[in-house]
Amino acid sequence: MDLDALLDRLAAVEPTDQPCISLYVDARPDNTGRPHWGPVVRKELGERARAFGERTAARAAYDADAGRISQWLEAEPRPSAQGFAVFACEAAGLFEGVELNAPVDTELVVGRVPHLYPLARLLDQWRRYAVVVTDTHQAHIFVVALGAIHERARVENEKTSRSGAGGWSQARFQRHVEKFHREHVKELVDTLERIVRDEGLDRVLLAGDEVVIPLVREALPKTLAERVVEIGNLDLVSSEAEILEETLDVARREDARDDAERVARVLDAYRAGGLGMIGVPGVTAALENGQVHELLIVADPSRLEGADGAAIADALVAKARQTGARVTFIEDAALLAEAGGVGALLRFRLHRRAA
């Protein structure tokens, strides 16, 4: 399932007077190798029902939605899934269940709208990126999403051979080889540019030999070159496990560096009275006005200013999704401490700052 599209659908759900259930399940096996989430989830669903009393409309609605969730959990998930997320509110016409290839903490939240924060954070923790492994005549392009690798394209061109050169001079043959190399690189860059655009990727990790890397570097357009990080230890016969092992830490490290730069831009823009806003009141006002281009929020909602950080975080994330703003979670809470745990890059300047 497209988790971005799911988040948008969930953010669009209007509150009703009946409970809305959001359930996240950590489905990883325990130290015995067996899944342990079933009894925990059944217990949580049963205990939460007591909050609605007996023979009330809210209790009937909760029981119906909890029953649908239980049926889905018994019938749908595959054993290899690391987590599940299920959302149900019959009054709002909502039922969504999704298997996840990355773990989440088990959490049951009953409110008036879906609880989006864990799902949005999961997407940000496992940001998609491309991996390119190439030599002078062949390239593999992968997209990594939620810790899983998917091959998106292969670029393969004719191999050059000295035995086929006949009476060519060495210089002429070398020009012939270089021409084929550059044609291969051009096709690779064109294909990569399309994938990055279509997938909305911010990061490309590039591995190749000492001949092809300078040619790729030279051929990259500026907008693509800014996203590329060169890495080693991979070649065209590397396994998927080797690709993930070599790239996940690099991608996370680059994301953390980018996040620090994003926070610095927000703070600088806010201090200069420009396209930046900080603090829950100011960012909330900017979101309401549709002015936020990117929301920056601490990964731990308890670090947000305000009495109920979890509720504030949910509201901010939902409003960002509703208005087409990107959501970026900042793992290092110290970066946003001065901002009360939240900041925003703005599409246009506010005429009046919120209190």
N, C-alpha and C positions, 0 to 999 in steps of 0.2 A: 504494500500500500504506500502511496505517496504521503509521507508524514507531513510535509508542508501543506498539502491540500487538506489533510485531516485537521490540522491546527486551524486553518482558516474556517472550515465548517464548524468546528467547535466554538471558535470565537464569535461566530455569527448567531449562536443559539441565544434566543431571548429568554430572560428569567420568567418563571411561572410561579404559581403559588404551591406547587408540588415539589418534592425533593428531587434533586439531580444527583445521581451517584457517579463518582469518578473513582475507579479502582485501578491501581498499579500493582503489578505482581512481579516479584523477583523469582523467576522460574529456574534458576540455576540449581543443580543438584547439591546436596549436602556432602559432608565428608565420607558418607557411605556410598556415594554415587547415585543416590535416589532423590527425586524431587520431594520437597517437603512443604510446598506451598498450599496444597489442598486443604488440610485441616485448619491452617491458620486463616485462610480466606473465609471458609465456612463459619468459623467462630466469629470473625470480625463482622461479617454480614449479619449474623444472628444477633450479636450483642447490640449493634447499632440500631436495630429495629425497635429496641425497647424505648428509645428516646421519643417515639411517636405515640406511645400509649396504645390502648386497645380500641378497635372499632372506630378509628378515625379515617378520614379520606386520605390524609398524608400517609398513615400506616399502610392502607390498602395499596396506594401508589408505590410506596417503597417496597413492599413485599413482591408486587408484580415485577418491578424492575430488577430486584435482587434475584428473583427466580429466573428471569431471562439471562442475567449474567451467569448464574450457576450453570444453566443449560449450555451456554456458549463455551464456558470453561471446560465442561465435560466433553464437548463434541468437537471443538474447532482446533485448539492449539496443537502444533506439531511438537514432538518431544525435544527437538533440537533448539527450539526457541529459548532465548535467555530471559525473556520477560514478556509480559502482556500488559495492555492497557485497554480498559473497557469503560464506556460511558453510556449511561442510560437515564432517560427521563421521558416516560410515555407521554406526559402532558405536553412536552415540547416536540414530540415526534422524533426523539433522539434515541438511537442505539448504534454504537460504533464499537467494534472490537478489533484489535490489531495485535499481531505477533511482532515481537521486537528481537532484532539480532544483537542487541546490546542490553546489559542489565540495568534495571531500575530498582529502587528501594520499594518494598511493599508498603502501600499506603492506601487507605480508604478515606475519601472525603465526600461528605454529603452536604450540598449547598443548594443554591438556586441556579447556578450556572456551572458548566464543566470546570474542573480544576486543571489548568493548562500548564502551570509552571514546570512540573517534572518533564512533560513531553517536550516543551520548548527548550528546556535545558539539555535534554538528551540530544536533540538535534544539534545544539551548539557545541556540546562536548565532543561529538563525533562529526565534526564538520567534514563535508565531502571535499575530496581533492583528487587531482589526476596524477598518475605516475606514467612517465614515458621512459621506456627502455629501448635503446636504439643502437645500431651500428651504421655503417655507410650504405647499406642496401635494404635493411629491414628494421621495422619499429613496431612495438606493441604499446598501445595506449590503454590504460586501465582507469576506472573511476572507483575510488574507495569510499564507501558509504556505510556508516554504522558498523565499522570494523570488518566489513565484508568487501571482497574485491570482485569487480565485474569488468571483463574485457569489453571495451567499447569499439576498438578499431585496430586493424593491422595495416601497415603501409609496407609494401614490398616492391622492390624494383630490381631490374636486371643486375646480376653480378658481373663485374668486369673481370676479364681473364687476359693475362699477357700472351697466352698461347694463341689467342684469336686475333692478335694484332698484326700478324703477317709481317710485312716489311716496314711497318711504321717505325719512325724514329722514337727514341725514348721520350723526347720532349712532346712529340705529338700524342703518344700514348698517354702520357701523364695528363695532358689537357683533356683527352677523352675521358679518363677516369674522373677527373675533377668535375667535368660537366655532369656525369651521371650522379656523382655524390651530391652536387648542388640541386639537381632535379629531385632527388630523393628527399633532401632536407626541405625543399619548398613544399612538396606534397605533404610531408610530415607536419610542417608548421601550419599549413592551410587546414589540415584535418584537426589538429589540436586546437586551433583558434575557434573552429566551429563547435567542437565539443565543450570548450570552456564557456562559450557564449550560451549554448543551448542548456547546459547544466548549471549555469550560474556559479562557476567555481572561482575561488579566490587564490587557490594554491596549485602549483604544478611542480612536482618533484621530477627532476631529469637525471637519468643515468645513461652513460654511453662511453665509448672509447675515446682515446686522445685525438683521433682524427675527426670524428663527427661532432664532438661537443663544440669546438670553435666555430664550425660551420653553422650549427644550430643557433649558437649565441649571436652570430652575425645576422642571421635571417629573421630573428624574432622582432616583431613590431614592438614599439615601446610599451603599449598597454599590456601585452602578453609578457614581455621581459620582466616587468615589475612583479609578476606573480611566480616567476620561476626560481627554484632553489636547486642547485646542482648537488647531487649526492653520488656516492660511490658504492662499491660492493654488490652491484646488481648487473646482470647481463641477460641476454635473450633466453637463456635456459634456466633462469631463476624460477623457483616454485612460488606459488601464491603465498605460502607460509613465509618464505624468505622475503618476499616483497613487503608483506605486512610488518614483519619484524624490523626491517630496515627503514620503513617510512613512517610508521605511526608516531614514534617518539620525535622524529624530525618535524612532522606536521604539527604536533602539539607544541613543541618549542617555538616554532615560527608563529603559531596562533597566539601564544602568550606574549611574544614580542610585539605583535601587531596590536593586541589588546592594550598594552601599556601605551603605545603610540596613540591609539584612539582616545584613551582617557586624557592624555596630555593635550590633545587637540580640543577636546570638550572644555577642559578647564581653561586653556588659553583663550578660547573663543568667548567663554562666559566672562572672564575677567576683562576682556576688551569690549564687552557689550556687543559681541557679534553673534555668530550662528552657533551658540552653545547655551545650554540650560542645565542647571543642577538642582538637586533637592526634589523631594516628592511633590510639594505643591506646584513648583514651577514646571516640572516635567509633566505632571498631570494636566496642567493648563495647556501646555504645548501640544500634548496628545489630543486633547479635546478639540483643539483648533486645527488638527491635521498638519501641524508644522514639523513633526519629528521625522527625520530621515532615518536615524538609527538610535535605538534605545540601548543604553549601557546600564546593566543592573548587576548587583553582586549576586554571586551564585548561591550564597547562604542568605535566605530572606530574613533571618533573624538580625542581620546587620543593617537592615533598612531602618531609617528613622520612622517613628510612628509606633503606636501601641500594638498593632497586629501586622507584623511584617509579611506573613504568609498571604493574608488577604490583600494587602497593598500590592504585593508582587504579582498576584494573580490578576488583579485589575489592570495593572500597568501592562503586563504581557498581552492580555486580551485586547486592550485598546490599541496597542501597537500592531497586532495582527489585523485588527479591523481597519486600520488606516494605512496599511501597506508599509509600515516601518519595519526595518530589520531589527531583530533582537539579539544582542550579544551579551553573554553572561561573563562577568569578570571574576575569575577564580580567586585572585588576590584582593581580598576586601580592602586592604590598606590603600590600594590605588584610588578607590572611590570614597575613602573615609571623609575627606574634606567635603564631598558632595552629598553626604547623607546616604550613600549607598546607591545612588542613581544619577545618571546624567543623560544628556541627549545631544546629538548633532542635529541641527535644524535645517529644514529646507529653505526657510526664509526667516528674517528677524522678527522677533516679537516687538510690537509697538510699546507694550507696557509689561513690565516684569510682574509675575505673580508674587504675592507676599510670601 
